Each structure stands twice: as C-alpha cells, then as structure tokens.
Amino acid sequence: MQVVRTEVVNARAPDGKSIRRVIFCGEGGDCVTVDMANVGIQAEDEVLARAKGILIQTATFELAANEYDASSNGNFDEVEMTSASDGAGDVYVFEYRDGETSRRIPPSRMASLDAARSEAIRCAIDLLADLQPGTDALSGWLVRVSNESGELLCTVDVAEADAARQASQ
C-alpha cells in the first residue's frame, strides 16, 4: 500500500482509556489504523515513528497456524539469519522477543550503530509494556541487533529497557 496521507488523533479505547490513533491512508481508499496507549508522547513525529514500529512488529510476527503452534514456546537458541545489502550504508537485522517467541524483521538500513541501538531501545520499551508479570519472563533479552554477516552487535535486555523507560518519564 502506498501511503498518501497520515492522521494522528486523540481517541478513546473501548474501555474508555485515552489512546493515540494513527491512520495511514493509501491510494484507493485503503487505510490501516494503529491505536496506541497514550504514553505521554506529544510530538507528532514521535507518535508516527512509534506507530510505524508497531506496524513492523505486527507485520513480521506470524500468527499461529494451529493450536500446536499457538502453544509452542519457540527456541531462542536456534536463530536463522536473514539479510540483504546493496553495498551502500549500514544494514542491521533486528530480532524481537515477544513472550516465548522471537522473530527477525527484514534488514533495515540505518545511519549508524547508534541509530540502530536507539531504535532497539525504543522497540524494547514497547515490548516491555506488553510483558505480563507471572506469565512472561521478566528477564533476558528483548531486542538483538546484528550486522548483515550475522555478528551480534548489541542486545537490549529487560533491565535496560526498564531503565530507559523510567528515564524517559
């Protein structure tokens, strides 16, 4: 979908809580809406960046095909590398842990390792908000960043994500 217009609005969730809604509108009238908890982000560019991150995470996490897949806990030790590069710029591969599963998203070209690390921290904070005490492991890694040859460059764990979240409040 080619996005031709975006809207950022304040809205209410069905439970009455305040949310930020981003509507991505494409050619032909197709639209995708992202509703986010209102975490105090006021700048529209930050709201858009967070919504894009949620879309990437949503698009790359597969849905369970059956009950067995839904109850499977995944294996964090077996990681498959995916990468692509045209030789210009730095390519980073992000892997996200979501509860008991992990997924790699398509490689991203970013300005620097610092930019990739900042994005990893931002995404880890989003993932941290989804963890359920007593159900999900509240320790370990949330986001790992590798280069295109598979070398692990940085890891953001639960403790670092929580510290970054608290520092931003």
C-alpha positions in Angstrom: 0.0 0.0 0.0 1.4 3.4 -1.0 0.6 5.8 1.9 -0.7 9.1 0.6 -1.9 10.6 3.9 -1.5 10.1 7.6 -3.6 11.4 10.5 -2.7 11.5 14.2 -5.7 11.9 16.6 -6.5 11.5 20.2 -9.2 8.9 20.7 -10.8 6.7 23.3 -10.4 2.9 23.5 -13.5 0.8 24.1 -12.6 0.6 27.8 -12.6 4.4 27.9 -8.9 5.0 28.2 -7.2 7.7 26.2 -5.2 6.5 23.2 -3.3 7.9 20.3 -4.6 6.8 16.9 -2.6 6.9 13.7 -4.4 6.4 10.5 -2.3 5.5 7.4 -4.3 6.1 4.3 -3.3 4.7 0.9 -4.3 5.1 -2.7 -7.7 3.6 -3.5 -9.1 4.3 0.0 -7.3 1.5 1.9 -6.4 2.5 5.5 -4.5 1.0 8.4 -5.2 2.2 11.9 -2.8 1.9 14.8 -4.1 2.5 18.3 -1.5 3.1 21.0 -1.7 3.6 24.7 -1.3 7.2 25.4 2.2 7.1 27.0 2.7 10.8 27.0 4.3 11.2 23.6 3.1 14.6 22.3 5.4 15.2 19.2 3.6 14.0 16.1 6.8 12.7 14.5 7.5 10.6 17.6 3.9 9.2 17.5 4.3 8.4 13.8 7.7 6.7 14.5 6.1 4.5 17.3 3.1 3.6 15.0 5.5 2.6 12.2 7.4 0.4 14.7 4.2 -1.3 15.8 3.3 -1.9 12.2 6.7 -3.5 11.5 6.4 -5.7 14.6 2.8 -6.7 13.7 3.6 -7.5 10.1 6.6 -9.7 10.9 5.2 -11.7 13.8 3.4 -14.7 12.3 0.0 -15.8 13.5 -0.3 -19.3 14.8 -1.5 -21.7 12.1 -3.0 -24.1 14.6 -3.4 -24.9 18.3 0.0 -26.6 18.5 1.8 -23.6 17.0 -0.1 -21.3 19.4 1.1 -23.3 22.4 4.7 -23.7 21.2 7.3 -21.8 23.2 9.9 -21.4 20.4 13.6 -21.9 20.8 15.8 -18.8 21.3 19.0 -20.8 20.7 18.2 -21.6 17.1 18.4 -18.3 15.2 18.2 -18.1 11.4 20.0 -15.2 9.8 18.3 -13.1 7.1 20.0 -10.2 5.5 20.2 -8.1 2.3 22.5 -5.4 1.2 23.3 -3.4 -2.0 26.7 -2.4 -0.6 25.7 1.2 0.3 25.3 2.1 4.0 24.9 0.0 7.1 22.4 -2.8 7.3 21.1 -4.1 10.6 19.0 -7.1 11.4 16.6 -6.7 14.4 15.3 -9.7 16.3 12.5 -9.2 18.7 11.5 -11.4 21.6 7.8 -11.4 22.3 6.9 -13.5 25.2 8.0 -17.0 24.4 8.7 -16.4 20.7 11.2 -14.4 18.7 11.2 -13.0 15.2 13.6 -11.3 12.9 12.4 -8.5 10.7 13.7 -7.8 7.3 17.1 -6.0 7.3 17.0 -2.2 7.9 19.4 0.4 6.6 20.3 2.9 9.3 22.7 5.8 9.6 24.8 4.2 12.3 25.1 1.6 15.0 24.0 4.4 17.5 20.8 4.9 15.5 20.2 1.2 15.4 20.8 0.9 19.1 18.4 3.8 19.8 15.7 2.1 17.7 16.4 -1.2 19.5 15.9 0.5 22.9 12.7 2.2 21.7 11.3 -1.1 20.5 12.4 -2.9 23.7 10.4 -0.3 25.7 7.3 -1.1 23.6 7.8 -4.8 24.1 8.4 -4.3 27.8 4.9 -2.8 28.1 3.4 -6.0 26.7 5.0 -8.4 29.1 2.7 -9.9 31.7 4.1 -10.4 35.2 3.6 -14.0 36.2 3.1 -15.2 32.6 6.1 -13.8 30.7 9.7 -13.9 31.6 10.6 -10.5 33.1 14.3 -11.0 32.4 16.6 -11.7 29.5 16.8 -10.0 26.1 14.1 -8.2 24.3 15.8 -6.9 21.2 19.1 -8.1 19.5 20.8 -6.3 16.6 23.2 -8.0 14.2 25.1 -6.8 11.2 24.4 -8.3 7.8 27.0 -11.1 8.3 25.3 -12.2 11.5 27.6 -10.7 14.1 25.7 -9.7 17.2 26.3 -6.0 17.7 24.1 -5.2 20.7 21.4 -6.6 22.9 18.8 -4.7 24.9 17.5 -6.7 27.9 14.6 -6.2 30.2 16.6 -4.3 32.8 18.0 -1.8 30.3 14.6 -1.3 28.6 13.0 -0.7 32.0 15.8 1.8 33.0 15.3 3.6 29.6 11.5 3.7 30.1 11.9 5.2 33.6 14.5 7.8 32.4 12.1 8.9 29.6 9.2 9.5 32.0 
